[in-house]
Amino acid sequence: MSDHTIMNRLPCPQLSVLVLALGLVPWLVHAQVSLAEESKLVGRASPLPGAILHRQGPEKIWRMIKPTDPIQSDDILVGVPGGAIDSRNGAVRLTLLSDLARLSPNPILESAVVLHENPDVDLDFTLDRGRIDLTNLKKDGAVHVRVHFRNKTWDLTLEGPKAKVGLELYGRWPKGIPFSKDAAKAKEEPTGDLVLIVLNGEANLKADGDRFALRAPPGPAYFHWDSVAGNDQGPQRLEELPAWARPALSMLPRAKDLGAVLKLIQQRVAENSSIQDVLIENISSDNPNVRRIAVYGLGALDDVSHLIDSLGHARHDDVRDIAVVALRAWIGRGPGQDAKLYHVLIEDKKYSPNQAEIVMQLLHSFGDNDLARPATYETLIDYLTHDKPAIRKLASWHLYRNVPAGKSIEYNPAGSEEDRQRAYDKWKKLVPSGKMPPAATDKKSK
């Protein structure tokens, strides 16, 4: 069939909420070590049991950093979940968290930070994405932390010993915004949300010249920023922490199972196996939790080439679904991400520019106007027979989300041509050309 592009759209950004510290055995963190001579020691890996991975330059393999090993300024640190870093002076602990157990209503896949040299504060870092906790480790007195995100800077004071705050940042392409090949000229970008919640004790926040006093529940514990509306006018009162943010939830069976899986993968890495090789190998595991961690891990390590391959995974449909989620999260991290993926499709995966644009449009979500046009469904159904498995998968993913009446139609984008044709025929019968689907469209975008 000939390639043609849909003007797709993406989901309205949901307000960020903080993700529970899973309490799982710590997983992996990686540090892309700065090669610059001026790079300075700004922290150490926490002495708590855990794993930190690093590589010296983008072409090097990932290696473990042992507990208490040094962390250099301007290294990028990525955690999935639980790796911890202590500031150079030992005053602050930064813990990288995620929600692979899906205890939170929002998808926080991994966390990433960059630490900076700054003698004026106890800890200075950029939050690139995800959930982190900050804890005052001092026996007495306050600690001062500077947090950068997007183009903003916040100053936090954790007022006493064991004072603890959580921060969560994630981005999403808004519903109704199409992919643009020219990132430099594109006026639209993923929206971002940052939430701060005081988990224990008291904290003070300075944001855009305003100062706010916060206190753990019951009290004014919650503060929110988004890239459209900016800062809240003031902190919101919480009577108690949300149920999903309570430590007891880390003992749920799902969290325990994931903890065991993470430990097994961590052991393989400790045996000198390449972390990416371990993840790729485990995409085909018979254990669905292992498959989930493997796919999300590839996204955390920016291995989008293998994520694209996972869209056409032959054995497991859950791998294909998770790859869609991971890629959508990856392009939502910030401006320019989807342009990078577009070039990977062309340069690494050898897609034509038109094919690459189709994939990128399908990684965005439809707007309401698109969902009201018969041509949208006709084109998606046509894509079910496309030559590229990634396009077939993304088209079916949208159809199943937006046409409830078609959920009984079995379709495997990695199946035989005959099976795919049978599914295509059923979809054409359900939604004939020029017609709308027979049931109400599910317009929810997540």
CORSULCOR-V730873 format. One line per field, one symbol per residue. phi: phi as a letter, one per 40 degrees, with the letter a starting at -180 (. if undefined). psi: psi as a letter, one per 40 degrees, with the letter a starting at -180 (. if undefined). burial: + if it has 24 or more other C-alpha atoms within 12 Angstrom, else -. A space follows every 50 residues. Layout:
phi=???
psi=???
burial=???
This chain:
phi=.ccabcccbbcdccccbcccccgcddbbbbbcccccccdbcbabddccdi bbbaachcccccbcbcdgccbccgccbbbabgcbbccdcgcbbbbcbabc cfcccbcbcababbcbcaccbcababccagbbbbbccccagcbbbbbbaf bbbbbbbccadgcabbbbbabaccdgbccbcbccccccaccbbbbbbcca gbabbbbfgcbbcbacdcicbbbbbbcccgcccacccbcacddcccddcc cddccccccccccccdcccccgcccccccccccccccccccccccccccc cgcccccccccbdccbccccccccccccccccdidgcccccdccdccccg ccdcccccdcccccbcccccccbdccccccccccbcccdcccccccdccc cbbdccccccabcbcccccccccdccccccbcdgbcdcbcccccbb
psi=iihihigiiiihhihiiiihhdeihibiiihghheidehiheiihieihi hhiiigideiihiihiheiihiieihhhigieiihhideedhhhhhiafd efdieighdiihihiihheeidhhihhdiahiihhheidhiiihhhhiib fihihhhhdihehhiihhhiiihihehiihdgddeheiihiihhhhhhdh aiiihhhfeihhhiiiihagehiiiiedeaiidiiihhdiiideehddee eiddddddddddddddddddeeihdddddddedeiehddddddddddddd efgddddddddfhddhddddddddddddddeediheddddddddddddef iidddddddddeeiiiidddeehdddddddddeeeidhdddddddddddd degdeedehhhheeaiddddddddddddddgiheiiidiihhehh.
burial=---+++++++++++++++++++++++++++++++------++++++---+ +++++------+++++++++++++++++++++++++++-+++++++++++ ++++-++++++++++++---++++++++++++++++++---+++++++++ -++++++++++++++++++++++++++++++------+++++++++++++ +++++++----+++++--+++++++++---+---++----++-++---++ ----+-++++++++++-+++---+++-+++++++---+++++++++++++ +++++++++++++--+++++++++++++++++++++++++++++++---- +---++++++++++++++-++---++++++++++++-+++++++++++++ +++--+--+-+++++----++-++--++-++----++---+++-++
